[in-house]
Amino acid sequence: MLAIAHPGTRPSPILGSRPPARRRRAALGDLLRRRREALAPDAAGIATAGRRRTPGLRREEVAQLAGVSAAWYTWLEQGRDIQPSSEVLAALARALRLSDEERAHAFALAGRPLHDVPPPPPSAAPPLVQAVLDALTVPAYVSDRAWNVIGWNAIADQLLGYRGRAERNTIVNVFAEPAFRTLFPSWHDEAAQLVASLRRAADEAPEDPVFEALIERLNGYPDFRRLWARHDVKRRGATRKELRHPTYGTLVFTTQAFATDELRLVIFLPDPDTARVLRRVARVRRR
């Protein structure tokens, strides 16, 4: 039997009688509150001293992490009629360490198209991808969509020294590190190809802040500005790459990239002479 609400009484929330927009706002606030209360301060990078009265993060801590005011965030949790932008929702998702599914859920509750703000790049290769790298007997690495190398195998590390390198962005290294100018005998061709690939990627995602930040960073290098001004656009396919390694001499590879939306697997296939050098390197590494 249906309950009838008399004039002046509040409708029962069990009947779901709130307008759809209000229900979504309330659900979004509930999601944010529950994830805030479940997130340990140390997991969010917040140092604590002594005992806290309540578990999880405080509202003002989430607001600080997301770059919004504490009052505005409180209103959002309360389900008030405010319209968070896609950028703010993305910042809250990062602050609360939401999973990809939870992030999509939050965007849906806020009525925002998720594709407007791409997910943040991964900070490390997924375990299965790393296992694939380790199983390969030729140099290979994985980068995110902005050319940050996030995983590699031992032979790639032996040749290119990823483990001890503070800067692992492929394009930044080409312009910023003098050693890369000697590593690539055809440095100008390598740089031009990377810039053309970056322009194509940026054209396909013009609102992606990852590319905006990378281009702004690279604009500090005159060689990059000159190549960027040429407006070359190119998809990178199989490429012959010659390296002049300080220890192993001249090495020749054909490189091939296999890309998803978020990851790019790059494999170095050696020519016969280089393959013999790599076998010697592998034997030395096993000793």
N, C-alpha and C positions, 0 to 999 in steps of 0.2 A: 504494500500500500504506500502511495506517495505521500510525503509530508507536505502540507501547504503552509507556506510562510505567511503569517498575518502581517498587515501593514505595520511598519515601524519595527519589525523584528529582523534580525540578521539571518540570511539564508544559511542553511547548513552547508559547511564546506564539503561534507561527504557526498552531497549531490553534485558536486562539481559545478555549482551555479555561478562562479566567478566568470566574468568575461574572459575569452581565450587569452587576450594580451596580458591581463592581470595574472592569470594562472601561470603563464610562461615566466613573467617577471618574478613571481613568488618561487617558482621552481628553480630559476637561475640563482636567486638569493640563497635558497636552501642548498643547492649544489656547492656554491662558493663557501658557505658557512661550514658545511660538513667536511669539505676538503681542507679548509683552513684549520679546523679543529683536529684533523687527523695528521697534519704535517708537523713533524718534529722541527724545532728551530734549527738544530744543527744540520738537518737535511736541506734546509732552505738557505744555509750559509749564515745564520744569525748566531752570534756568540751569546751565551747566557751565563749568568752568575747566580748561584743559589737556586732555590726551588721556585717554581712558578705555581700560581694558584690554580691555573687551568691548563689542560694539555693543549698542544698545538700552538699556532701562531695567534698573536693579537691582531685585531683589525688594522691598527695603525702600522704594524709591521708589514702586513700584506700591502697596504697602501704605499708604504715607502718603497718596497721592492718593485711595485708596478708603476711608480711615478705618478700617483694620483693623490688627492687629498684624503685624509682619514674620514672626514665627514661625507664626502662623495661616495667612498667605498661603503661606508655604513648604510647610506641610503640604498645602494645597489643590493646589499644583502637583505635589506628590509623590503625589497620588492617595490620601491617607489617608481613613479613614472619618469624614469630617466633613460636615455638612449646611449649606451656605451658604444663607441666606435669600434671598428674591427681592430684597429691598432691597440686600443686599450684592452679589449678582450684578449688579444694575443699576449700582451704584457701580463695580464692577470693569470693566464694559462701557464706562462713561464714561472711566475712567482709561486704559484700553487703546485707546480710540478705535475700538471694534468697530463694524463696519457693522451695519445692521439684521439682515442675514442671519446674521452671526456672533453677534450678540447672541441671536437666536432659537436658534441652535445651542448656545450655552453654556447657556441655560436648559433646553433639552431634555436635554443631557448631565447636568445637575444634577437632573433630574426635577422641575423647577418649572414650573407653568403660566405661560407668558409674559404672559397677559392680566392677571395680578395686578399687574404694574408697567408702566404705560404708558410708551412711549418718551419721551425728553426732547423738548421742543418744538424745532423748527428755529430757528436763529439768524438765518436770512435766507431770503427767498423763493427757491424753486428757480428756476433759469434760465428754464425754459419758462414758469413762472407770471409771472416778471418781464417776459418778452417779451409776454405777454398784457396785462399792465398797461400797458406802454408803447404797445401798439397801440390802446388805448382812447382815445377823444376826450373822455371825461367823467371826472371825478375817481373814482379807485378806489384801494383799498389792500387788502393781505392781512395778516391777523393769525394768530397761532397760536391754539391752543385756549383759552389763558388771556388773550386780548385784547391780547397784545403785538404791535404793528404791526411787521412785518418786511419789508415791501415796499410801494411806492407808485409812482404815476406822477407826472409833472412837474406836472400841473394840480392834483392833490391836495396836492402839496408846496407849490405856490403859495398854496393856500387855508389849509392847516393847518400848514405849516412843520415837517414831519416831520424833514427833514434836520438842522435845527439844534436839535432838541428832545432833551434828555438822557433824559427820561422819555417812553416811547412806549406805555405801557399805557393803553388807552382808558378803562378804568374808573377807574384811579388818577388820571388827569388830570382827569376830571370832578369828583372830590372834592378833589383836592389843589391844582389850579391855579385861582387866582381868574379868570384870563382866560377859562376855559371857562364860568364862570357868566354872563359877559356875551356869550360867543359863542352860547350857546343861550338865546333868550328864554324858552323853556319848560324851564328847567334842571331843575326838579323832575321833570317827566315823563320827561325824558331819563335822569336818574339812576335813577328808579324802574324804568324799563324795563330798564336795564342790570343792576340788582341782581336783578330777577326772572329775567332770562336767565342770570345767573351761578348763581343757586340751582338752576335746572333743570339746568345743566351739571354742577354739583357733585353733585346727587342721582343723576345717571346714572353718575358715576364717584366713588363715595364714598371710595375708597382712593387716588385720584390725588393725589400730593403737590403737584402744580402748583396745584391748586385750594386745597388746604389752606394753602399758603404765601400765595396771593393773598388769601384771606379773612382770614388773620391780619394781613397788611399793611393791609388796608382797615379792619380793626377800630379802627385808630388815628384814624378820622374819625367824629365823632359823627353826622353825617348818614347815613353808611353804616350805622352800628349801628341807627339808628332805622328805616331802610328794610328792613334785613335782618330785624329783629324782626317785620315784618309777614307774613313767610312767603309773599309773593307769588311765584308760579312761572309763567313764561310763555315760550313759544317766540317768538322775534322773527321777524316776517315783514316784508313791505313796509311801510315807515314814512315818513310825511311828516316831513321835518326842515327846520326853518327856522334859518338861521345869520345872525347879525348881525356881519358881518365888519368889522373896523376900517378896511379900505381899500376894499372893494368894496360895502359896504352890505348890505342885506338880500338873502339868497340862499335860494331855496326848492328843495328836492330831494325826490324819492322815493328812499329808499335800499332796496336789496335785498341780502341776504346769501346767498351760496351756500357751503355748508360741507361739508367732508369730516371725517374723524376728527381730522385734524391742522391743517387750514387753513380759514380763513374769508375768502372774497373778498367785499368790500363795494363795491358800485357806487352812485354818486350820479347819479341821472337828473334833470337840471335841468328846471324849468318853463320856458316860453318866454322870460320876462323874464330869468331867470337864465342861460339859454343864450346870450342876446345878450351878457351881461356876460362870460361865459366866453370867448366868441369874441374880445372885446376883450383879455382877459387873455392869450390865446394869441398874439395879434398882437404885443402888447408883449413877450412872452417871446422871440419869434423875432427881434426887432430886435437 
